Amino acid sequence: MRLSFLRDTSDRIEKTSETDLINALESIGPVAFGGKWGEKLDAALVTDMGRYRKYNFESIRDLLRYIRNKSGHYRELSEDLKVCWCCILLYLILSCYMNAVKLSISC
């Protein structure tokens, strides 16, 4: 259910013109990651994510896109990368949900 929330959030911001929602989500990046989220990740995870497409490490939208895309290929990750990936999910679930509640967006 939590992963589906992030996937649904990613789908929604890909298709929306709701600037309040996009701005709220993007605003958590500096607080959550102190800048570029890619710098906080395991180097092997960053290498893995760059195999298929390029991501902007300053954009929460791109991080959500990565999570959505990788969720279908989760089993391909090593055990170490699965742990790293799950840590990202936990924080983002809370941050996205809190922003949705703050903006009174139905989840």
C-alpha positions in Angstrom: 0.0 0.0 0.0 2.8 2.5 0.8 4.6 1.8 -2.4 1.4 2.2 -4.3 1.0 5.6 -2.7 4.4 6.7 -4.0 3.7 5.3 -7.5 0.3 7.0 -7.5 1.9 10.2 -6.4 4.5 9.9 -9.2 1.8 9.2 -11.8 -0.2 12.2 -10.5 2.6 14.7 -10.7 3.6 13.5 -14.2 0.1 14.3 -15.5 -0.8 17.4 -13.5 -0.6 21.1 -13.8 -1.2 21.5 -10.0 1.8 23.7 -9.3 1.0 23.8 -5.5 1.4 20.0 -5.4 4.5 19.9 -7.5 6.1 22.8 -5.5 5.2 21.2 -2.2 6.8 17.9 -3.2 9.9 19.6 -4.6 10.3 21.6 -1.4 11.0 18.5 0.7 14.2 17.7 -1.2 16.5 20.2 0.5 15.0 19.3 3.9 15.0 15.6 3.4 18.3 15.2 1.7 20.2 18.4 2.3 20.5 19.0 -1.4 20.9 16.4 -4.1 19.3 13.1 -3.1 21.7 11.1 -5.3 24.5 12.1 -3.0 22.8 10.4 -0.1 22.4 7.1 -1.8 24.7 4.2 -2.0 27.0 4.6 -5.0 25.9 1.1 -6.3 22.3 2.2 -6.3 23.1 5.4 -8.2 25.1 3.4 -10.7 22.1 1.0 -11.1 19.6 3.8 -11.6 21.7 5.4 -14.3 21.7 2.3 -16.5 18.3 3.0 -18.0 17.7 6.7 -17.8 19.1 9.9 -16.4 17.6 11.4 -13.3 17.9 14.9 -11.9 19.2 14.4 -8.3 17.7 17.8 -7.2 14.2 16.8 -8.2 11.8 14.8 -5.9 9.7 14.3 -9.0 12.6 12.4 -10.5 13.1 10.4 -7.3 9.5 9.4 -7.3 9.8 8.5 -11.0 12.8 6.3 -10.2 10.8 4.6 -7.4 7.9 4.0 -9.7 10.1 2.6 -12.5 12.2 0.4 -10.1 9.3 -1.0 -8.2 8.6 -3.2 -11.2 12.2 -4.5 -11.1 12.8 -4.6 -7.3 13.7 -8.3 -7.4 16.7 -7.6 -9.6 18.4 -5.6 -6.9 21.0 -7.1 -4.6 20.1 -7.5 -0.9 22.2 -4.4 0.0 20.5 -2.3 -2.6 17.1 -3.4 -1.4 17.8 -2.1 2.1 19.0 1.2 0.7 15.9 1.4 -1.6 13.6 0.7 1.3 15.1 3.5 3.4 14.3 6.0 0.6 10.8 4.8 0.4 10.1 5.3 4.1 11.1 8.9 4.2 9.3 9.8 1.0 6.1 8.1 2.0 5.9 10.2 5.1 7.0 13.4 3.3 4.6 13.0 0.4 1.7 12.1 2.7 2.3 15.1 5.0 2.4 17.4 2.0 -0.8 15.9 0.6 -2.5 16.4 4.0 -1.2 19.9 4.3 -2.6 20.8 0.9 -5.8 18.9 1.6 -5.3 16.6 -1.4 -7.2 13.3 -1.4 -4.9 10.4 -1.3 
